[in-house]
């Protein structure tokens, strides 16, 4: 979840909680004021009843006020009893049930104890209460919404430098000489982050150039002595002055040097693939390239008495010619090297799916390790980099690669789409 979203959610929770707390307090305050006003009116009404009865010598007649009800009840003895509470009553003047406040008190009229009951409806005050409540609530809600919008807008503007920095980090590519564009921000933390990222990118580019230069130089310098050793060994092996045991030792040495040469070439190729140091994409005819490669490997296939079957359909793909050539080279080499004598190789191309099948050992390879560097099966004479190169090329060209074993065939399936 984004920091911006987390902050907004926390702000909403705090504001909503504050709004509920203040609203509850405001509601209680208004309720208290409403009840106090009604209670004051009830006490005044009681005083008026007492004064009226004292001056007129009879109980007051019912008033025309529909919200006020006064009744009298004979009691045995008059006390200082007085009670004010909320109530729900039937108003005969309106013929409806309402909420209100009542006052009960004892009085003595002409030596006769009476209990007077005065009920006042809350309806008029409640209407005033509602008007006041909504008169305050609506502006508060509007202010609440405006505050959230302004906060959202300000935060969005404030975080723009960070988003700009993050966008450049996401699109950063060592193999493209795109320049890092610094941001101007009045926020010290963003300025510090910008300077740190800029310095880090500069350092990464410098280190990458040094590693790239070292790799190229090391590869070039290693190839030269290997070539010299190969040449010298060729000359020695072709001479007739060697004893048989010396010839065998030199032959083993020659094979080891050849293997070292292949490993060096393969590792250098992997580095170039990983860092996009090869040619760009172009439209290629896959079926034509497969047929060309089949002709190229025809002699090796014949030596092993392998049966090659090719079924292709006209398919084009936009990719690097150099990389796709290496891909097919390694697929054919793998199918030949790890096959059995008089075995089979099936190559099919249909609906953008390229499948290489070959017979070989009668057990599946380890699917989780088959594309790892230097992975080899028991008895394999390869260097263990062919399938790793295939995997790396597929990753770079966005091809889907998978391995399956359907006895007796080992299958490598590449989705070119």
N, C-alpha and C positions, 0 to 999 in steps of 0.2 A: 504494500500500500504506500502511496506517495506521502511524503512529509506534509505537503500542502493539504492533502485530504485529511490526514490525521489532525492537523492543527485546526482545520475548519470544523471537524467533528467535535473536538474538545471545546472549541469556542461555542458551538451550538449547544452543547451540554451545559456549559457554564451559564450562558445567557438564558437558556430555557429554565435552568434551575433557579437562577436569580429572578427571572420573571415570575415563576410560580411562587417563590418565597415572598416577593414584594406584593404579588397579587393576593396571596392568602392574608398577608398582614393588612393590606388595604381593605380587603373584604371584611376582616374582623373589625377594623377601625370604623368602617361605614356602618356595620351592623350595630356596633356599640353606640355610635352617634344616633342612629335611627331609634334604637330602643330607649336611649336617654331622652330623646325628644318626645317620644310617645309617653314615657313615664312622667315626664314633666307635665304634659297635657292632662294625664290622668289625675295627678295630684291637684292641679288647678281645678279640674272638673269636680273633684271631691270637695274642695274648699267652697266652690260656688254652690254645690248642693247643700252644704251645711249652712252657709249664709242665707240661702234662699229659704230653707226650712225654718231657720231661726227668725227671719224677718216676716215671713208670710204665714207661718204656722200651718203649712201643709207641704206635702211633697211636690217637687217640680213635675210639670206635665212632660211627656216625651217630646224631645226636640225633633226638629225637622232634619237634623244631620243624619244621613243614612249610614255613616261610618261609626256612629256612637250609639251605644245601647246602655241604659241605666235601669236597673231593677232593684227592688227592696225585698228583704226577707225577714220575717219575725224570728227573733232568737230569744232564748231564755234569759241570758245575761250578756251585757255588753262588756267587752274587754278592750285592751289596747291592740287587739289583733289587726294586722295589716299585711296584705300579701299582694305582690305584683309578679306576674309570670306570663310566659307565652301561652297561647291557646289556639285551638281551632274551633270555630263556632259557626252555627247556622245563623245567618243574618236574615231575620224575617222581613226587614225593609227592602232587601234586594232579592230575597229568596235564593240565596247561594251560600255555600260553605266557604268561609274565609279564614285566613290566619290573622291573629291579632294579639294584643296584650290586654290583660285584665287586671283590675285593682279591686280587692275585697277589703272592706274596713267596717268596723262597728261604730254605730252612732246611737245617740239617745234622742228620741223625738217625743216631746210631751210625756216624758217618763216611760216611754215604751222603747225597749232596745230593738234596734234594727241592724241588719247587715246589708250594706249597700254594695252592689256589684256594678262596676263600670267597665264596659268592654269597648276598646277602640280598635278599629280595623287598621291593619298595616298597609292596606292596598295603596293609599295615596303616597305614603312615604316610600313604599317599595317601588312605585313608578318613578319617583324622584331618584331613588337609589339606582335604579336601572339606567336612567338618563345620565346620572353622574358617572356610573361605572363605564358605560359605553363611550361617554365623552372623553374619558381618560384612556380606556382600553384601545380604541381605534388609533389615536395618535401614537400610543406606545408601540402598537404592532407595526405601524408604518415606520416609526423610528427604528424598530428592531430589524425590519427588512432592509431599510436603507443602510443601517450599520453593517449588516452582513454583506451587502453588495459592495459598499465602499471598502470594507476589509478585504473582500475577495479581489477587488480591482487593485488595491494598493499592494497586496501580497504578490499578485501576479506580476505587476510591474517591478516590484522589488526583487523577485526571483528570476527575472529575465537574464541577468548576467550569468547566473548559475546554469540556466538552461543552455545558454550559448556555449559555455565552457563544456558542458556535458555533451552537447551535440558534436562539438569538434573532437572530443575524446572518442565518441562512438564511431565517427567516420575516419579516424586516424588510420593511416596505412603507411607502413614503413617503405613500401615500394613505390609510393607516389610522393613526389616532392611538393605536396600541398603545404602551404605556409600556415602556421598557427596565427590566428588573428586575435590579439589581446582585446579584452573588454575594458571599457571605462565605467567604473562604478564608484559611487561615493561610500559604499559599504566596505569597511576595512577588511572584513573576513573574505569577501569575494575578490577583492584586489590581491590579497595574500594568496588565495587559492589560484587565481589566474597566473600570478608570477611563478608559483610552484609548478603548475602544470606546464607552463611555457619552458621553464628550466628543465623539467623532466623530459619533455619531448625532444628538446635540443640534445640532451645527454643520450637519450635512446638512439637518435639518428646518428650521432657520432660513434657510439658503440657498435651500431649495426654496420656502419661503413667500415669500421676497423675489422669486425668479424668477417664481413664479406670479402674485404681485401685479403685478410689472412687466409681465408678458405681458398680463394682463387690462387694466391701465391703458393700456399702449401700444396695444393693439388698440382700446380704446374711444376713446382720443384720436385715433387715426389714422382711425377711421371717421367721426368728426365732420367734419373738413376735407374728406374725400373726398366725403361726402354734400353738403356745401356746394358744392364744385366741380361735382359732377354737376348740382345744381340750377341753378347759374348758367349752366352750359353748355347745359342744356335751354332756359332762357329765351332765351339768345343765339341758339341755333340756330332757335328758333321765330320770331324777329323777322325782318322783311322788309328790314332795312337792311344786311344783309351782302352783300359781294361774293362771287362764286362761289369765288374762290381762298381767301378768308378762311373761308368756310363749310366748305370741304374740310379746311383746317387744323384748324378747331375740331372737325370730325367725327373726325379722327384723334386729337386730344387726348381727346375723349370716349371713344373706344374704348380708349385707353391707360389712362385712369382706371378704366374698367369692369374692365379686365383686372387692374389693381392691386387693385381691390376684391375680385375673385374670389380672387386669390392670398392676400390678407390673411385672408379668411374660411377658405380651405382650410388655411393654415398654422395658424391658431388652432384649427381643428377637429382637425388632426393632434396638436397639443399636448394637447388635451382627451382624445383617444382614448388617447394614450400614457400619460397620468397618471390614467386612469379617473375623469375628472371628469364623466361623463355618467350617464344614468339606468340603473337596475339591470335585471336580466333579468326577462322575463315570457313566458308561453306565447303564441306567435304562429302564425297560420295563414299559411304561406308562399305557398300558391297564391292566397289572397285578396289578399295584398299585391301579388303580381305582377300580377294582373288590374287592381287599382286603379292601379298605376303605368303599365300599358299604356294605360289610359284617359287618364291625366294627360299622357302623351307622344303621344297619338293625333294631335294637330294637327301637331307637328313631324315625325312619321313621314309624314303625308300630304303635307306640303310637299316632302319629299325623294322622294316617290313610292316609299317603301320598302314591302316586303312583309313583314309581321310574322306569324309563326306561333308559337302558344303551345300547348304540350302539358304539362299539369300533373296531378299526382295529389295527393290530400289529404295534406298534410305539415305537421307542426307542429315548431317548434323553440323552445327556451327561450333567449332572448337579449334584448338591449336593443332596444326598438321603434325608438328614435331612430337607433341605429347601423344597424339592418337597413334602415330607410327610406333612409338615406344610401347604403348599399351598393347597393340596387336603383336609386336615382337615378343613381349613377355608372356602373353597368353599362349602363343604358338610354342615358344620355348618351354614353358611350363608343361604344356600338354604332351610334348615330345619327350622331355627329360624324365618326367615322372610316369611314363607309360611302361607297359610291358611289351616285350617283343611280339610282333604280329597283333598288337592291340588296335584299338579304334580311337579315332578322333572325329567328333561330330561338331560342326560349326553351323549354327542357324541364326538367321536375322529376320525377324518378323515383328511388325508393329512397334518398331523402335526398341526391341529387346534383343540383345546380342548374347548368345549362349555358346560357351565352349565346354564340350564334354569329352572326357578321356577316361579310358580304362586305367587301372593302376592297382595300388594295394587294396586288398579286399576288406578295408575297414575305413570308416570316415575319419577325416582330419579333425583336429580340435577347432571347432568353429570360433571360439573366443580368442584363439591364438594364431589362426591360420594366416592372418594379414599382418602379424607383428614382424618387426625386423629381426632377421637372423633365425626365424622359426624354420626348422628343418625336421623332416621325418627321419626315422632310423634308417641308415644306409644311404641317405641322400648325398650326392656329390655336389650339389649346388651351393651357393653362398648364402641363401636364405633371404635375399632382398628382392627377388622378382615380384612376389605377390605384394610386398610392402609398397613397391613402386606403383603397381597396378592400383592399389587402394588409395595412394596419395594422389594419383592422377584423377581417379574418379571423384575424390573429395573436392579437388580444385575445379573440376569441370561440372560439378553438381550431377554426376551420374550415380545412380543407386546400384551398389554392388553387393551381392550375397553369394554364399557358398552353400551347395547342397550335395548330399551323397544319396544317389539312387542306384543301388548295386546293379551292375558293376561299375557305374559311371560316377566320376567326380565332376560336378557341374559348377561353373562360374557364370553367374547371370548378371548382366549389366543392362540396366534400363537407361537408354540414351535420352529419354524424354525428360 
